[in-house]
Amino acid sequence: MQTVQIQLPDTVFSALRKAPQEFVQEMRVAAAVKWYELGEVSQGKAAEVAGLSRSDFITALSRYKVSVLQYTPEELDQELANAD
């Protein structure tokens, strides 16, 4: 596993009322949710980036109001039509 260091102002932790480690975990989840929402990573890979199980990642998607499905309505219609 790679380690990446970033520098953040000390005030960011107090502004968000999170300890540094809590903040880092929330950043990982937020990034993973956004990348999943944009279709850049799969749900499994996003869960891995977030450091969560897949079911916990699905819960995080709900918290961020992001759909679990990455299908457009047209793609979903096509998938359902091909399911027969």
C-alpha angles and dihedrals in degrees: 000000000000123000119215123192123209129177120227130177113260089235092067091071095052092043090056093036092232133127113241094256091048090050092051091051091049090049090053091051094046092050093047092049092050094047089049091048090052090050093242095124136025122250091254094050091046090052089051092050090048091050091236137121113255092254091050089049090053088053089051090051088056091049089053091043093241120145118249089219121076094196125113113226089255093051091048091051090051093048091050092047090052092048092078 
